[in-house]
Amino acid sequence: MTIAPAPTDAETDARGTPGGPATIDGRTLRVLPTPSRRKAQLTSLEGVRSEMARIYRDMESGKRESQEGSRLVYVLTQIAKVLELTEIERRLIYLEGKANAAQLSAPNRSA
């Protein structure tokens, strides 16, 4: 009797089953689906704020080292600044365009 070797990740993927990490139930030793983490939405200030809050909660509960969490929050702060500046720039361009259009349509009174 020969025992087939365990399939590699590539073989497992080809058969349509996930080849990533597995979660094993400690009591039954059954493989459970690993919950996927929701990808952070860093395209809005609200998304950045909620990601900062999640990192803070992880640090408070001990799931994340405070030094690592501080670094991540610093990067998120920089992303928030860029989002703010992008919004200000967009509004400024709009207002300048409106002001230029008003100047072009105003009658010339210097004559």
ABEGO torsion letter per residue (X at the ends): XBBBBBBBAAAAAAAGBBABBBBBBAAAGBBBBBBBBBBBBAABAAAAAAAAAAAAAAAAAGABBAAAAAAAAAAAAAAAAAAAAAAAAAAAAAAAAAAAAAAAABBBAAX
